[in-house]
Amino acid sequence: MRKAIKLNIDGTTETLDLDVESTLGVLQEAVDGYIDLIQLNPSLNMYINDEGKFTQEPNPYATHMFRAVYNTPDFISGPVVFVGGVDSEGNDTELARPFVQIIEGLKESVRVW
């Protein structure tokens, strides 16, 4: 099983277990809908709800990560799921421990107004 981190809009996190057979269903349940993938770097991907901007509240913590990479005024809405990069077969890899620590620390380090 591969570990992933769900980041909720209030900054709380949950660990998810992903296996190849159930990954899509777990991701869709976690983001509450169809998924889109945003690559933040080759070792860090973020799954978002495909229609989250229209149906969910903004996620200031995921937006912070997104803007740090892409330098854009755009924003992310709803819960998101962070995974590692993609392996040679196209499957998500487990999230590296340094990224887990960064994501879990977002609630304390990002100022939300």
Residue pairs with C-beta under 8 A, 6 or more apart in sequence:
1 17
1 18
1 19
2 17
2 18
2 19
2 83
2 84
2 92
2 93
2 94
2 95
3 15
3 16
3 17
3 18
3 94
3 95
3 100
4 15
4 16
4 17
4 18
4 81
4 82
4 83
4 92
4 94
4 95
5 13
5 14
5 15
5 16
5 81
5 82
5 95
5 99
5 100
5 103
5 104
6 13
6 14
6 15
6 16
6 30
6 79
6 80
6 81
7 13
7 59
7 61
7 62
7 79
7 80
7 81
7 82
7 103
7 106
8 14
8 59
8 79
9 56
9 57
9 58
9 59
9 60
9 61
9 77
9 78
9 79
10 107
11 60
11 61
11 106
11 107
11 110
11 112
12 107
13 103
13 104
13 107
16 26
16 30
16 81
17 26
18 26
18 27
18 83
18 92
20 91
23 91
23 92
24 35
27 35
27 47
27 81
28 34
28 35
30 47
30 79
30 81
31 47
31 48
31 49
31 52
31 78
31 79
31 80
31 81
32 49
32 55
32 56
32 78
32 79
33 49
33 50
33 51
33 52
33 55
33 78
34 49
34 50
34 51
35 47
35 48
35 49
35 50
36 47
36 48
36 49
36 50
37 45
37 46
37 47
37 48
38 45
38 46
38 47
38 48
38 66
38 76
39 45
40 46
40 65
40 66
40 69
41 69
41 85
42 85
43 84
43 85
43 93
43 96
43 99
44 82
44 83
44 84
44 85
44 95
44 96
44 99
45 82
45 83
45 84
45 85
45 86
45 92
46 62
46 65
46 66
46 76
46 80
46 81
46 82
47 80
47 81
47 82
47 83
48 62
48 76
48 77
48 78
48 80
49 55
49 56
49 77
49 78
49 79
52 76
52 77
52 78
53 75
53 77
55 77
55 78
56 77
56 78
56 79
57 77
57 78
58 75
58 76
58 77
59 75
59 76
59 77
59 78
59 79
59 80
60 110
60 112
61 106
61 107
61 110
61 112
62 76
62 80
63 75
63 76
64 106
64 110
65 103
65 106
66 72
66 74
66 75
66 76
67 73
67 74
82 95
82 99
82 103
83 92
83 93
83 94
83 95
84 92
84 93
84 94
84 95
84 96
84 99
85 92
85 93
86 92
86 93
87 93
95 103
